[in-house]
Amino acid sequence: MTDSVAQNVPTVARPHVEPGKLFIGGEWCEANAKGRRDVTDPSTGKVFTTVAEADASDVDAGVKAGREAFGAWSQTAGRERARILHRVADIIRRREDEIVAVESADVGKPVSLCRAVDVATAAEVYEYYSGLAQSIQGATRHIPIPSHAYTRREPLGVVGAITPFNFPLILSSSKIAPALAAGNVVVHKPAEDTPLSALLMAEILAEAGVPDGVLNVVTGGAEAGKALLRHPGVDKIAFTGSTQIGRYAAGTAGEALKPVTMELGGNAAQIVFEDADLEKAIGSVIKAFVFNTGQFCMGGPRLLVHRSLHDTVLEILSGAVAGVPVGDPFDPATVIGPMAAERHLAKVEDYVRLAKEEGGRIVTGGERLDLGGGYYYRPTVIAGLEDDSRVVQEEIFGPVLTVQPFDTEDEAVARANGTPYGLAAGLQTQDLARAHRVAARLEAGIVWVNDWAMLDPAIPFGGVKQSGYGREYGPEALESYTRVKSVVIAL
């Protein structure tokens, strides 16, 4: 994140969060088993609220509520769905401070980042799909027989949306907004670690006029997620999460031949060519691996630098990365907050330890920070690793960057493509022909040139290889929440 994002950020107070309930059929209710799950503030490591722990019976209630609401919602005029979704965007902006406080406390996300990225993006997503809600239509087809033919785009029904811990607000919005725009209903199971913005958004959507049962939120752990995947009343699964869990989710949904979209893990490479604007490149490189404390599936944790710049880039990174502010997410000057949970921090520590065993050299960082009991880790740069290193090949999901030299364009492309993932990639060059040429060769769903994380609700993104399939954002996402029906009439 650039320094400008953190400038002039209003102070946000830590929220007082009441214990959360499930949101089913337009009502707040306790889980059937009366279970509770602790929610921990990652900046302190202390429990600050609890939410309901849903089981299979609660998921069933959510699906039934959605099924009951589907008939009326699917027949609601597109312009009315558009008005409601636009009101959601307006309310998000009006309640910005409240959402920032909840999301920052829940995830450990710096308030500066949360305000400029998460809340702003969520509003833009609902606004974008409110426009598309009015333009869902089929097409007339001409066929060489005496008949009339046309196609219809129809909603699928009940969508099971399962979202991860790192961008709860954005990733739920990217599923709920297009699903509702297309006339579907949703049962949302947020990540067990970070459920709070999902509950707040249920309240906001109800305030905007979303009818009872159109959005249902069930908080909980693996049992609720498995029940949603297996429920026969769910017509589509929209999943974002790790590749490992994604395999299980896709396989489970596949048993019932349910359509799925899978946005999974990533391990993107950044390529810095010899003609790059080095000042801009360094800024992009740092943003790509510290963004959201490295908990970003489209982050850039692998840096490939032309050999002529390798030592210079390492020297610059050593000083610049060490100076990135790490600390309390409620401090407007903070750029890197805590990891979202203790187990995520432990995973990063394990990978850095492994890097040393594999012959890597810690250029800067490489240790946790003791800041009041939270899950903090210094941003870390590692040099000297080979391509077959596990630290290079696997997704770390923390503020860790590996740096490797290359000599030729072909070598850079081959090594960038040399992992099982393919969610994002990027390159730095002032040669326009090279930019297009290399972008075409990189195996990734989105490629950024001379910057990182340039995202817009109109631009689709998604994975190839083990980073998943299907697309979020854009009209492509909206289409994935519809089915095509053909009608042929004899004249």
Kinemage of the C-alpha trace (Angstrom):
@kinemage 1
@onewidth
@group {chain A} dominant
@subgroup {mainchain}
@vectorlist {calphas} color= white
{ca met a 1} P 0.000 0.000 0.000
{ca thr a 2} L 1.313 3.431 -0.860
{ca asp a 3} L 1.881 6.035 1.825
{ca ser a 4} L -0.909 8.184 0.369
{ca val a 5} L -3.524 5.639 1.405
{ca ala a 6} L -2.594 6.073 5.052
{ca gln a 7} L -2.599 9.880 4.960
{ca asn a 8} L -5.445 11.888 6.475
{ca val a 9} L -7.295 8.800 7.682
{ca pro a 10} L -9.894 9.668 10.343
{ca thr a 11} L -9.469 8.033 13.730
{ca val a 12} L -11.692 4.991 14.190
{ca ala a 13} L -12.583 3.648 17.633
{ca arg a 14} L -12.541 -0.061 18.337
{ca pro a 15} L -16.116 -1.309 18.142
{ca his a 16} L -18.180 -2.746 20.928
{ca val a 17} L -19.589 -5.854 19.258
{ca glu a 18} L -22.566 -7.680 20.704
{ca pro a 19} L -22.635 -11.485 20.487
{ca gly a 20} L -23.820 -12.484 17.021
{ca lys a 21} L -26.757 -14.629 16.004
{ca leu a 22} L -27.639 -16.410 12.774
{ca phe a 23} L -29.676 -14.496 10.202
{ca ile a 24} L -32.290 -16.794 8.688
{ca gly a 25} L -35.500 -15.826 6.911
{ca gly a 26} L -35.095 -12.190 7.889
{ca glu a 27} L -34.796 -12.949 11.606
{ca trp a 28} L -31.931 -13.129 14.094
{ca cys a 29} L -31.865 -16.479 15.869
{ca glu a 30} L -29.669 -18.663 18.024
{ca ala a 31} L -28.202 -21.845 16.601
{ca asn a 32} L -30.387 -24.900 17.184
{ca ala a 33} L -27.685 -26.539 19.308
{ca lys a 34} L -27.166 -23.251 21.198
{ca gly a 35} L -23.432 -23.456 20.498
{ca arg a 36} L -21.147 -20.417 20.467
{ca arg a 37} L -17.829 -19.691 18.779
{ca asp a 38} L -15.228 -17.231 20.098
{ca val a 39} L -14.089 -14.355 17.894
{ca thr a 40} L -10.560 -13.152 18.669
{ca asp a 41} L -9.093 -9.697 18.087
{ca pro a 42} L -5.844 -10.512 16.231
{ca ser a 43} L -4.188 -7.296 17.412
{ca thr a 44} L -4.393 -8.443 21.044
{ca gly a 45} L -4.963 -12.198 20.848
{ca lys a 46} L -7.973 -11.818 23.159
{ca val a 47} L -11.565 -12.926 22.648
{ca phe a 48} L -13.838 -9.917 22.234
{ca thr a 49} L -17.169 -11.459 21.227
{ca thr a 50} L -18.872 -14.707 20.251
{ca val a 51} L -21.109 -15.798 17.386
{ca ala a 52} L -23.562 -18.626 16.945
{ca glu a 53} L -22.136 -21.999 15.918
{ca ala a 54} L -24.418 -23.319 13.175
{ca asp a 55} L -24.893 -27.016 12.553
{ca ala a 56} L -26.515 -28.925 9.696
{ca ser a 57} L -30.027 -28.181 10.979
{ca asp a 58} L -29.329 -24.439 10.918
{ca val a 59} L -27.991 -24.683 7.376
{ca asp a 60} L -31.135 -26.584 6.418
{ca ala a 61} L -33.255 -23.794 7.878
{ca gly a 62} L -31.300 -21.223 5.887
{ca val a 63} L -31.703 -23.167 2.649
{ca lys a 64} L -35.436 -23.631 3.236
{ca ala a 65} L -35.849 -19.919 3.922
{ca gly a 66} L -34.002 -19.158 0.707
{ca arg a 67} L -36.098 -21.624 -1.262
{ca glu a 68} L -39.297 -20.024 0.034
{ca ala a 69} L -38.073 -16.565 -0.958
{ca phe a 70} L -36.743 -17.575 -4.373
{ca gly a 71} L -40.041 -17.609 -6.250
{ca ala a 72} L -40.929 -14.001 -5.526
{ca trp a 73} L -37.373 -12.647 -5.738
{ca ser a 74} L -36.635 -14.365 -9.056
{ca gln a 75} L -39.764 -12.753 -10.512
{ca thr a 76} L -38.963 -9.298 -9.145
{ca ala a 77} L -38.313 -6.866 -11.970
{ca gly a 78} L -34.653 -6.231 -12.695
{ca arg a 79} L -35.106 -2.507 -12.137
{ca glu a 80} L -36.436 -3.176 -8.614
{ca arg a 81} L -33.537 -5.488 -7.787
{ca ala a 82} L -31.266 -2.737 -9.145
{ca arg a 83} L -32.814 -0.113 -6.864
{ca ile a 84} L -32.331 -2.330 -3.815
{ca leu a 85} L -28.705 -3.162 -4.634
{ca his a 86} L -27.967 0.509 -5.222
{ca arg a 87} L -29.408 1.284 -1.804
{ca val a 88} L -27.014 -1.293 -0.340
{ca ala a 89} L -24.104 0.669 -1.826
{ca asp a 90} L -25.491 3.915 -0.404
{ca ile a 91} L -25.870 2.421 3.087
{ca ile a 92} L -22.350 0.973 3.003
{ca arg a 93} L -21.014 4.461 2.344
{ca arg a 94} L -23.230 6.017 5.009
{ca arg a 95} L -22.173 3.436 7.627
{ca glu a 96} L -18.535 3.442 6.538
{ca asp a 97} L -17.028 4.170 9.975
{ca glu a 98} L -18.989 1.341 11.570
{ca ile a 99} L -17.992 -1.170 8.889
{ca val a 100} L -14.331 -0.110 9.033
{ca ala a 101} L -14.288 -0.610 12.796
{ca val a 102} L -15.872 -4.059 12.650
{ca glu a 103} L -13.772 -5.343 9.750
{ca ser a 104} L -10.528 -4.004 11.212
{ca ala a 105} L -11.180 -5.519 14.636
{ca asp a 106} L -12.246 -8.838 13.136
{ca val a 107} L -9.406 -9.311 10.631
{ca gly a 108} L -6.646 -7.099 12.034
{ca lys a 109} L -6.792 -5.049 8.854
{ca pro a 110} L -5.380 -1.504 9.134
{ca val a 111} L -8.180 1.061 9.192
{ca ser a 112} L -6.482 2.992 6.386
{ca leu a 113} L -6.542 -0.058 4.129
{ca cys a 114} L -10.028 -1.075 5.199
{ca arg a 115} L -11.523 2.327 4.422
{ca ala a 116} L -9.738 2.905 1.115
{ca val a 117} L -10.028 -0.643 -0.236
{ca asp a 118} L -12.487 -2.956 1.508
{ca val a 119} L -15.399 -0.642 2.224
{ca ala a 120} L -15.000 1.372 -0.966
{ca thr a 121} L -14.810 -1.798 -3.074
{ca ala a 122} L -17.849 -3.396 -1.447
{ca ala a 123} L -19.936 -0.317 -2.239
{ca glu a 124} L -18.647 -0.266 -5.817
{ca val a 125} L -19.471 -3.961 -6.295
{ca tyr a 126} L -23.103 -3.518 -5.265
{ca glu a 127} L -23.327 -0.376 -7.384
{ca tyr a 128} L -21.875 -2.145 -10.426
{ca tyr a 129} L -24.212 -5.131 -10.240
{ca ser a 130} L -27.202 -2.887 -9.615
{ca gly a 131} L -26.571 -1.623 -13.142
{ca leu a 132} L -26.271 -5.093 -14.629
{ca ala a 133} L -29.426 -6.309 -12.867
{ca gln a 134} L -31.479 -4.439 -15.466
{ca ser a 135} L -29.691 -5.871 -18.491
{ca ile a 136} L -29.994 -9.637 -18.011
{ca gln a 137} L -31.560 -10.888 -21.190
{ca gly a 138} L -31.486 -13.646 -23.730
{ca ala a 139} L -31.297 -13.313 -27.477
{ca thr a 140} L -33.369 -14.055 -30.541
{ca arg a 141} L -31.872 -16.699 -32.823
{ca his a 142} L -32.487 -17.139 -36.536
{ca ile a 143} L -32.712 -20.746 -37.704
{ca pro a 144} L -33.423 -22.011 -41.242
{ca ile a 145} L -36.800 -23.588 -40.529
{ca pro a 146} L -40.300 -22.058 -40.222
{ca ser a 147} L -40.055 -21.356 -36.502
{ca his a 148} L -39.009 -18.749 -33.987
{ca ala a 149} L -36.211 -19.343 -31.462
{ca tyr a 150} L -34.875 -17.398 -28.533
{ca thr a 151} L -32.863 -17.899 -25.351
{ca arg a 152} L -33.600 -16.865 -21.786
{ca arg a 153} L -31.160 -16.298 -18.937
{ca glu a 154} L -32.694 -17.539 -15.713
{ca pro a 155} L -31.461 -17.565 -12.098
{ca leu a 156} L -30.189 -20.836 -10.687
{ca gly a 157} L -31.961 -20.812 -7.327
{ca val a 158} L -30.256 -21.118 -3.941
{ca val a 159} L -26.564 -20.183 -3.977
{ca gly a 160} L -24.264 -21.449 -1.229
{ca ala a 161} L -21.551 -18.817 -0.761
{ca ile a 162} L -18.469 -19.799 1.258
{ca thr a 163} L -15.882 -17.089 1.899
{ca pro a 164} L -12.425 -16.935 3.552
{ca phe a 165} L -10.938 -14.936 6.406
{ca asn a 166} L -8.733 -12.425 4.590
{ca phe a 167} L -11.180 -10.128 2.753
{ca pro a 168} L -14.551 -10.992 4.315
{ca leu a 169} L -16.409 -7.889 3.175
{ca ile a 170} L -15.127 -7.773 -0.404
{ca leu a 171} L -15.327 -11.489 -1.115
{ca ser a 172} L -18.852 -11.841 0.252
{ca ser a 173} L -19.960 -8.810 -1.778
{ca ser a 174} L -18.418 -10.253 -4.934
{ca lys a 175} L -20.723 -13.276 -4.589
{ca ile a 176} L -23.879 -11.886 -3.027
{ca ala a 177} L -24.232 -8.858 -5.326
{ca pro a 178} L -24.189 -10.720 -8.684
{ca ala a 179} L -26.194 -13.627 -7.272
{ca leu a 180} L -28.975 -11.303 -6.118
{ca ala a 181} L -28.770 -9.182 -9.265
{ca ala a 182} L -29.494 -12.295 -11.326
{ca gly a 183} L -32.508 -13.203 -9.162
{ca asn a 184} L -30.950 -15.887 -6.953
{ca val a 185} L -31.093 -16.190 -3.181
{ca val a 186} L -28.028 -16.812 -0.998
{ca val a 187} L -27.015 -18.780 2.067
{ca his a 188} L -23.665 -17.335 3.159
{ca lys a 189} L -21.194 -19.204 5.371
{ca pro a 190} L -18.365 -16.780 6.274
{ca ala a 191} L -14.969 -17.872 7.589
{ca glu a 192} L -15.041 -19.097 11.167
{ca asp a 193} L -12.300 -16.633 12.198
{ca thr a 194} L -13.825 -13.501 10.663
{ca pro a 195} L -17.646 -13.651 10.638
{ca leu a 196} L -18.577 -10.187 11.859
{ca ser a 197} L -18.897 -8.155 8.655
{ca ala a 198} L -21.131 -10.897 7.203
{ca leu a 199} L -23.595 -10.340 10.036
{ca leu a 200} L -23.371 -6.576 9.686
{ca met a 201} L -23.988 -6.853 5.941
{ca ala a 202} L -27.086 -8.988 6.582
{ca glu a 203} L -28.436 -6.074 8.600
{ca ile a 204} L -27.483 -3.598 5.868
{ca leu a 205} L -29.116 -5.620 3.085
{ca ala a 206} L -32.296 -5.906 5.149
{ca glu a 207} L -32.236 -2.141 5.705
{ca ala a 208} L -31.886 -1.662 1.944
{ca gly a 209} L -35.064 -3.654 1.322
{ca val a 210} L -33.770 -7.118 0.451
{ca pro a 211} L -36.785 -9.349 1.239
{ca asp a 212} L -36.732 -11.868 4.063
{ca gly a 213} L -35.006 -15.112 3.107
{ca val a 214} L -33.185 -13.725 0.082
{ca leu a 215} L -29.960 -13.525 2.136
{ca asn a 216} L -29.314 -15.910 5.020
{ca val a 217} L -26.088 -15.973 7.064
{ca val a 218} L -24.950 -19.026 9.026
{ca thr a 219} L -21.782 -18.614 11.070
{ca gly a 220} L -19.712 -21.564 12.195
{ca gly a 221} L -16.955 -23.966 11.301
{ca ala a 222} L -16.443 -27.044 9.172
{ca glu a 223} L -19.752 -28.706 10.025
{ca ala a 224} L -21.754 -25.782 8.648
{ca gly a 225} L -19.572 -25.587 5.541
{ca lys a 226} L -19.908 -29.292 4.785
{ca ala a 227} L -23.659 -29.180 5.325
{ca leu a 228} L -23.986 -26.302 2.863
{ca leu a 229} L -21.900 -28.115 0.245
{ca arg a 230} L -23.942 -31.300 0.574
{ca his a 231} L -27.411 -29.827 0.926
{ca pro a 232} L -29.674 -31.049 -1.898
{ca gly a 233} L -31.542 -27.733 -1.889
{ca val a 234} L -28.457 -25.735 -2.874
{ca asp a 235} L -28.246 -25.157 -6.622
{ca lys a 236} L -24.771 -23.596 -6.930
{ca ile a 237} L -21.620 -23.227 -4.827
{ca ala a 238} L -19.544 -20.051 -4.956
{ca phe a 239} L -16.317 -20.703 -3.045
{ca thr a 240} L -13.203 -18.712 -2.251
{ca gly a 241} L -10.489 -20.287 -0.129
{ca ser a 242} L -7.411 -22.466 -0.144
{ca thr a 243} L -6.708 -24.928 -2.937
{ca gln a 244} L -6.758 -27.812 -0.441
{ca ile a 245} L -10.248 -27.042 0.852
{ca gly a 246} L -11.341 -26.072 -2.649
{ca arg a 247} L -10.604 -29.587 -3.882
{ca tyr a 248} L -12.899 -30.981 -1.212
{ca ala a 249} L -15.594 -28.393 -1.922
{ca ala a 250} L -15.516 -28.987 -5.674
{ca gly a 251} L -15.578 -32.749 -5.222
{ca thr a 252} L -18.479 -32.610 -2.789
{ca ala a 253} L -20.523 -30.299 -5.009
{ca gly a 254} L -19.598 -32.424 -7.998
{ca glu a 255} L -21.265 -35.479 -6.462
{ca ala a 256} L -24.588 -33.737 -7.084
{ca leu a 257} L -23.368 -32.123 -10.348
{ca lys a 258} L -23.860 -28.649 -8.888
{ca pro a 259} L -22.220 -25.801 -10.797
{ca val a 260} L -19.362 -24.213 -8.879
{ca thr a 261} L -17.016 -21.286 -9.118
{ca met a 262} L -13.696 -21.741 -7.348
{ca glu a 263} L -11.336 -18.870 -6.560
{ca leu a 264} L -8.459 -20.646 -4.839
{ca gly a 265} L -4.870 -20.154 -3.733
{ca gly a 266} L -2.180 -18.224 -5.532
{ca asn a 267} L 1.575 -17.759 -5.557
{ca ala a 268} L 2.077 -14.999 -8.078
{ca ala a 269} L 5.375 -13.946 -9.582
{ca gln a 270} L 6.453 -10.375 -10.149
{ca ile a 271} L 8.971 -9.926 -12.968
{ca val a 272} L 11.208 -6.837 -12.993
{ca phe a 273} L 12.934 -6.439 -16.363
{ca glu a 274} L 16.136 -4.501 -16.894
{ca asp a 275} L 14.307 -1.514 -18.428
{ca ala a 276} L 11.849 -1.089 -15.544
{ca asp a 277} L 11.293 2.237 -13.807
{ca leu a 278} L 13.003 1.076 -10.633
{ca glu a 279} L 11.376 3.546 -8.255
{ca lys a 280} L 7.865 2.581 -9.373
{ca ala a 281} L 8.816 -1.091 -9.508
{ca ile a 282} L 10.006 -1.155 -5.899
{ca gly a 283} L 6.773 0.448 -4.749
{ca ser a 284} L 4.719 -2.160 -6.599
{ca val a 285} L 6.895 -5.006 -5.326
{ca ile a 286} L 6.415 -3.987 -1.701
{ca lys a 287} L 2.694 -3.395 -2.096
{ca ala a 288} L 2.280 -6.789 -3.732
{ca phe a 289} L 3.615 -8.772 -0.785
{ca val a 290} L 2.663 -6.672 2.280
{ca phe a 291} L -0.878 -5.830 1.101
{ca asn a 292} L -3.252 -7.073 3.830
{ca thr a 293} L -0.229 -8.459 5.741
{ca gly a 294} L 0.439 -10.790 2.815
{ca gln a 295} L -2.920 -12.502 3.324
{ca phe a 296} L -3.930 -11.951 -0.290
{ca cys a 297} L -4.496 -14.763 -2.761
{ca met a 298} L -3.468 -12.413 -5.577
{ca gly a 299} L -0.419 -11.134 -3.722
{ca gly a 300} L 3.029 -11.252 -5.288
{ca pro a 301} L 5.304 -13.230 -2.927
{ca arg a 302} L 7.776 -14.278 -5.663
{ca leu a 303} L 10.058 -11.657 -7.213
{ca leu a 304} L 12.092 -12.416 -10.340
{ca val a 305} L 14.612 -9.638 -11.067
{ca his a 306} L 16.907 -9.283 -14.067
{ca arg a 307} L 20.385 -10.206 -12.910
{ca ser a 308} L 21.729 -6.734 -13.725
{ca leu a 309} L 19.356 -5.255 -11.103
{ca his a 310} L 19.291 -8.087 -8.568
{ca asp a 311} L 21.798 -6.800 -6.004
{ca thr a 312} L 20.551 -3.226 -6.305
{ca val a 313} L 16.942 -4.272 -5.755
{ca leu a 314} L 17.895 -6.366 -2.712
{ca glu a 315} L 19.733 -3.432 -1.191
{ca ile a 316} L 16.794 -1.072 -1.738
{ca leu a 317} L 14.301 -3.602 -0.400
{ca ser a 318} L 16.379 -4.195 2.709
{ca gly a 319} L 15.956 -0.596 3.807
{ca ala a 320} L 12.501 0.131 2.415
{ca val a 321} L 10.755 -2.955 3.760
{ca ala a 322} L 12.228 -2.529 7.228
{ca gly a 323} L 10.683 0.954 7.308
{ca val a 324} L 7.097 -0.074 6.528
{ca pro a 325} L 4.993 0.706 9.624
{ca val a 326} L 3.790 -2.413 11.458
{ca gly a 327} L 1.424 -2.112 14.385
{ca asp a 328} L -2.039 -1.515 15.785
{ca pro a 329} L -4.586 -1.668 12.940
{ca phe a 330} L -6.505 1.201 14.570
{ca asp a 331} L -3.510 3.513 14.217
{ca pro a 332} L -4.078 5.427 10.950
{ca ala a 333} L -0.333 5.299 10.222
{ca thr a 334} L -0.190 1.495 10.260
{ca val a 335} L 0.398 -0.206 6.908
{ca ile a 336} L 0.900 -3.800 8.130
{ca gly a 337} L -1.368 -5.140 10.853
{ca pro a 338} L -1.372 -8.525 12.565
{ca met a 339} L -2.038 -11.866 10.942
{ca ala a 340} L -5.695 -12.847 11.262
{ca ala a 341} L -5.062 -15.775 13.644
{ca glu a 342} L -2.318 -17.458 15.638
{ca arg a 343} L -2.245 -20.481 13.314
{ca his a 344} L -1.590 -18.247 10.311
{ca leu a 345} L 1.306 -16.602 12.138
{ca ala a 346} L 2.727 -20.012 13.074
{ca lys a 347} L 2.531 -21.092 9.428
{ca val a 348} L 4.598 -18.076 8.334
{ca glu a 349} L 7.182 -18.821 11.020
{ca asp a 350} L 7.430 -22.411 9.786
{ca tyr a 351} L 8.074 -21.309 6.206
{ca val a 352} L 10.770 -18.821 7.207
{ca arg a 353} L 12.443 -21.534 9.284
{ca leu a 354} L 12.251 -23.849 6.285
{ca ala a 355} L 13.771 -21.167 4.043
{ca lys a 356} L 16.847 -21.058 6.255
{ca glu a 357} L 17.118 -24.848 6.130
{ca glu a 358} L 16.894 -24.718 2.337
{ca gly a 359} L 19.812 -22.287 2.135
{ca gly a 360} L 17.894 -19.038 1.963
{ca arg a 361} L 19.314 -15.782 3.293
{ca ile a 362} L 17.107 -13.464 5.329
{ca val a 363} L 17.676 -9.992 3.881
{ca thr a 364} L 15.317 -8.294 6.332
{ca gly a 365} L 12.659 -9.365 8.834
{ca gly a 366} L 12.297 -13.028 9.662
{ca glu a 367} L 10.758 -12.793 13.129
{ca arg a 368} L 7.533 -12.151 14.967
{ca leu a 369} L 6.938 -8.885 16.788
{ca asp a 370} L 5.776 -8.617 20.388
{ca leu a 371} L 3.154 -5.892 20.258
{ca gly a 372} L 0.742 -6.449 23.093
{ca gly a 373} L -0.012 -10.095 22.471
{ca gly a 374} L -1.181 -9.786 18.857
{ca tyr a 375} L -0.185 -11.912 15.868
{ca tyr a 376} L 2.446 -9.656 14.322
{ca tyr a 377} L 5.285 -10.612 11.973
{ca arg a 378} L 7.979 -8.441 10.449
{ca pro a 379} L 7.791 -8.154 6.650
{ca thr a 380} L 10.472 -10.501 5.366
{ca val a 381} L 12.652 -10.654 2.251
{ca ile a 382} L 14.534 -13.892 1.441
{ca ala a 383} L 17.223 -14.378 -1.201
{ca gly a 384} L 19.212 -17.385 -2.391
{ca leu a 385} L 16.465 -19.984 -2.811
{ca glu a 386} L 16.197 -22.360 -5.776
{ca asp a 387} L 13.067 -22.883 -7.859
{ca asp a 388} L 12.331 -26.254 -6.253
{ca ser a 389} L 12.310 -24.782 -2.747
{ca arg a 390} L 9.020 -25.362 -0.952
{ca val a 391} L 9.106 -21.723 0.121
{ca val a 392} L 9.118 -20.719 -3.562
{ca gln a 393} L 6.631 -23.345 -4.721
{ca glu a 394} L 3.987 -23.179 -1.989
{ca glu a 395} L 1.582 -20.475 -0.868
{ca ile a 396} L 2.847 -18.900 2.363
{ca phe a 397} L 0.027 -16.361 2.798
{ca gly a 398} L 1.994 -13.925 4.889
{ca pro a 399} L 4.313 -10.898 4.489
{ca val a 400} L 7.192 -12.878 2.939
{ca leu a 401} L 8.941 -12.185 -0.380
{ca thr a 402} L 11.461 -14.443 -2.135
{ca val a 403} L 13.856 -12.802 -4.618
{ca gln a 404} L 15.596 -14.633 -7.484
{ca pro a 405} L 17.655 -13.414 -10.456
{ca phe a 406} L 17.005 -14.279 -14.118
{ca asp a 407} L 18.870 -13.646 -17.376
{ca thr a 408} L 16.414 -13.866 -20.280
{ca glu a 409} L 12.762 -13.170 -20.967
{ca asp a 410} L 12.089 -16.817 -21.755
{ca glu a 411} L 13.648 -17.856 -18.464
{ca ala a 412} L 11.592 -15.318 -16.520
{ca val a 413} L 8.332 -16.490 -18.080
{ca ala a 414} L 9.131 -20.178 -17.541
{ca arg a 415} L 9.993 -19.630 -13.893
{ca ala a 416} L 6.965 -17.396 -13.291
{ca asn a 417} L 4.800 -20.212 -14.654
{ca gly a 418} L 6.717 -22.838 -12.705
{ca thr a 419} L 4.307 -23.404 -9.798
{ca pro a 420} L 0.943 -25.191 -9.653
{ca tyr a 421} L -0.850 -21.853 -9.244
{ca gly a 422} L -2.145 -19.323 -11.738
{ca leu a 423} L -4.286 -16.652 -10.149
{ca ala a 424} L -2.274 -13.488 -10.826
{ca ala a 425} L 1.054 -12.329 -12.225
{ca gly a 426} L 2.814 -9.054 -12.932
{ca leu a 427} L 5.697 -7.451 -14.736
{ca gln a 428} L 7.612 -4.187 -14.757
{ca thr a 429} L 8.850 -2.859 -18.090
{ca gln a 430} L 8.787 0.303 -20.201
{ca asp a 431} L 8.678 -1.727 -23.424
{ca leu a 432} L 5.033 -1.859 -24.540
{ca ala a 433} L 5.619 -4.713 -26.983
{ca arg a 434} L 7.282 -6.755 -24.239
{ca ala a 435} L 4.416 -5.989 -21.858
{ca his a 436} L 1.847 -7.456 -24.262
{ca arg a 437} L 4.083 -10.350 -25.269
{ca val a 438} L 4.903 -11.466 -21.732
{ca ala a 439} L 1.369 -10.915 -20.440
{ca ala a 440} L 0.083 -13.272 -23.135
{ca arg a 441} L 2.547 -15.977 -22.060
{ca leu a 442} L 1.947 -15.814 -18.308
{ca glu a 443} L -0.375 -18.525 -16.991
{ca ala a 444} L -2.635 -16.424 -14.797
{ca gly a 445} L -6.209 -15.188 -14.715
{ca ile a 446} L -5.110 -11.557 -14.367
{ca val a 447} L -1.807 -9.869 -15.240
{ca trp a 448} L -0.773 -6.442 -13.986
{ca val a 449} L 1.811 -4.302 -15.769
{ca asn a 450} L 3.791 -1.631 -13.874
{ca asp a 451} L 1.613 -1.839 -10.747
{ca trp a 452} L -0.135 -4.391 -8.581
{ca ala a 453} L -3.664 -5.143 -7.362
{ca met a 454} L -5.399 -2.884 -9.878
{ca leu a 455} L -8.930 -4.222 -9.444
{ca asp a 456} L -12.330 -2.966 -10.515
{ca pro a 457} L -15.768 -4.623 -10.325
{ca ala a 458} L -15.966 -4.455 -14.132
{ca ile a 459} L -12.731 -6.428 -14.652
{ca pro a 460} L -13.057 -10.198 -14.147
{ca phe a 461} L -10.447 -12.181 -12.259
{ca gly a 462} L -9.995 -15.829 -11.402
{ca gly a 463} L -7.595 -18.701 -11.655
{ca val a 464} L -6.082 -21.259 -13.959
{ca lys a 465} L -4.372 -24.503 -12.943
{ca gln a 466} L -4.772 -25.089 -9.198
{ca ser a 467} L -5.969 -21.554 -8.599
{ca gly a 468} L -9.493 -22.530 -9.581
{ca tyr a 469} L -11.998 -21.828 -12.333
{ca gly a 470} L -14.805 -19.436 -13.020
{ca arg a 471} L -14.548 -15.683 -12.616
{ca glu a 472} L -15.399 -13.065 -10.035
{ca tyr a 473} L -16.399 -9.533 -11.102
{ca gly a 474} L -17.523 -8.297 -14.484
{ca pro a 475} L -20.472 -9.554 -16.537
{ca glu a 476} L -18.716 -12.937 -16.552
{ca ala a 477} L -19.516 -13.400 -12.860
{ca leu a 478} L -23.140 -12.431 -13.382
{ca glu a 479} L -23.497 -15.000 -16.156
{ca ser a 480} L -22.230 -17.739 -13.833
{ca tyr a 481} L -25.277 -17.174 -11.620
{ca thr a 482} L -27.679 -17.868 -14.500
{ca arg a 483} L -28.580 -20.764 -16.773
{ca val a 484} L -29.534 -20.512 -20.423
{ca lys a 485} L -32.847 -21.895 -21.595
{ca ser a 486} L -33.658 -22.180 -25.305
{ca val a 487} L -37.214 -21.846 -26.587
{ca val a 488} L -38.123 -22.929 -30.136
{ca ile a 489} L -41.661 -22.248 -31.404
{ca ala a 490} L -43.068 -23.767 -34.572
{ca leu a 491} L -44.855 -21.178 -36.703
